[in-house]
Amino acid sequence: MHTASDAAAFIDDALQYESSWERAEDYERRFGTGLEYYGASIGAVRGTVRNAERRYPELGHDDVTALASDLWSRPVFERRLAAVVLLQSAGRLLRHSDLTRIEGFLRSAHLPELADPLAVDVVGPLLLRLRGQDALRAASVLDRWAAGEDAALRRAAVLTHLPAFRAGQGDDASFRRTVRLVSGARQGRVPEVEEAVDLVRGSGAA
């Protein structure tokens, strides 16, 4: 894990170097006081992750997931966004078993700016790649999210269908099952979940 910790330190240093107190204050106004903010731009976060991947090209599955967890472990917006960008970039390495880790991120994200990309750009493409027993295990995890009490997980379960419908590979029966589970959950289709349902339907779901 030495490489992952080195990469985390590199990313954190770079993000702090790119900091701006004016931008940090703007983030706090927009996103609230639940997180800390360095004040690095979104572009700087993405560029920093690209630079880290070039600097540490040997990062494998375990390194990537450890790095993502390290970045997420501190409640700093830019660090957590860097974790999301990393998982987006290294999605080909992810496995169905990584959904447990991602679930933890979703539960503590608190912001759609962090949670939605995890659902749409990380979990959604992963589901499209999985086959056989791995796909069935992943589907059972998503069913649990959809039927659970956490609105963030219910929203995520809905949004994971979006990449498939955008690619013309959506499964209407699977989506309807998710909507039924969400609707039957305690507190069911609260506004943020309803918005997600409408978004997927707007991309071609029945």
QUIJO-V437518 format. One record per backbone hydrogen bond with DSSP energy under -0.5 kcal/mol. NH is the residue of the N-H (numbers start at 1). CO is the residue of the C=O. E is the energy in kcal/mol with one decimal. If there is no record, write none. Layout:
BEGIN
NH&CO&E / NH&CO&E
END
This chain:
BEGIN
5&1&-2.4 / 6&2&-2.4 / 7&3&-2.6 / 8&4&-2.4 / 9&5&-2.2 / 10&6&-2.4 / 11&7&-2.6 / 12&8&-2.7 / 13&9&-2.6 / 14&10&-2.2 / 15&11&-2.6 / 16&12&-2.3 / 17&13&-2.1 / 18&14&-1.5 / 19&16&-1.3 / 20&38&-0.7 / 24&20&-2.5 / 25&21&-2.3 / 26&22&-1.8 / 27&23&-2.8 / 28&24&-2.2 / 29&25&-2.0 / 30&26&-2.2 / 31&27&-3.6 / 32&28&-1.8 / 36&75&-3.0 / 45&41&-2.0 / 46&42&-2.3 / 47&43&-2.7 / 48&44&-2.5 / 49&45&-2.1 / 50&46&-2.2 / 51&47&-2.5 / 52&48&-2.3 / 53&49&-2.3 / 54&50&-1.9 / 55&51&-2.3 / 56&52&-2.4 / 57&54&-0.6 / 59&56&-1.5 / 64&60&-2.9 / 65&61&-2.5 / 66&62&-2.1 / 67&63&-2.8 / 68&64&-2.6 / 69&65&-2.1 / 70&66&-2.4 / 71&67&-2.7 / 72&68&-2.2 / 73&69&-1.6 / 74&71&-0.7 / 76&74&-2.8 / 77&36&-2.8 / 80&76&-2.4 / 81&77&-2.7 / 82&78&-2.2 / 83&79&-1.8 / 84&80&-1.9 / 85&81&-2.7 / 86&82&-2.6 / 87&83&-2.2 / 88&84&-2.4 / 89&85&-2.5 / 90&86&-2.5 / 91&88&-0.9 / 93&90&-2.3 / 94&91&-1.3 / 98&95&-1.7 / 99&96&-1.7 / 100&97&-0.9 / 102&98&-2.3 / 103&99&-2.5 / 104&100&-1.5 / 105&101&-1.7 / 106&102&-2.7 / 107&103&-2.5 / 108&104&-1.3 / 109&105&-0.7 / 109&106&-0.7 / 110&106&-0.6 / 114&111&-1.4 / 115&111&-2.8 / 116&112&-1.9 / 117&112&-0.5 / 118&114&-1.0 / 119&115&-2.0 / 120&116&-3.1 / 121&117&-2.0 / 122&117&-0.7 / 122&118&-0.8 / 123&118&-2.9 / 124&119&-2.0 / 126&122&-1.4 / 127&123&-2.6 / 128&124&-1.5 / 129&125&-1.1 / 129&126&-0.7 / 130&126&-1.5 / 134&131&-1.0 / 135&131&-0.9 / 136&132&-1.9 / 137&133&-2.6 / 138&134&-2.2 / 139&135&-2.4 / 140&136&-1.9 / 141&137&-1.5 / 142&138&-2.3 / 143&139&-2.2 / 144&140&-1.8 / 145&141&-2.2 / 146&142&-2.5 / 147&143&-1.9 / 148&144&-0.7 / 148&145&-0.9 / 151&149&-0.7 / 154&150&-2.1 / 155&151&-2.8 / 156&152&-2.1 / 157&153&-2.7 / 158&154&-1.8 / 159&155&-2.6 / 160&156&-1.9 / 161&158&-1.6 / 162&159&-1.8 / 165&161&-1.8 / 166&162&-2.5 / 167&163&-1.7 / 168&165&-1.2 / 169&164&-3.4 / 170&164&-0.7 / 172&170&-0.7 / 175&171&-2.4 / 176&172&-2.9 / 177&173&-1.9 / 178&174&-2.1 / 179&175&-2.5 / 180&176&-2.4 / 181&177&-2.5 / 182&178&-2.7 / 183&179&-2.8 / 184&180&-1.8 / 185&181&-0.8 / 185&182&-0.8 / 188&185&-1.7 / 190&188&-1.8 / 193&190&-1.1 / 194&190&-2.8 / 195&191&-2.5 / 196&192&-1.1 / 197&193&-2.3 / 198&194&-2.4 / 199&195&-2.1 / 200&196&-2.2 / 201&197&-2.4 / 202&198&-2.2 / 203&200&-1.1 / 204&201&-1.7 / 205&200&-1.6
END
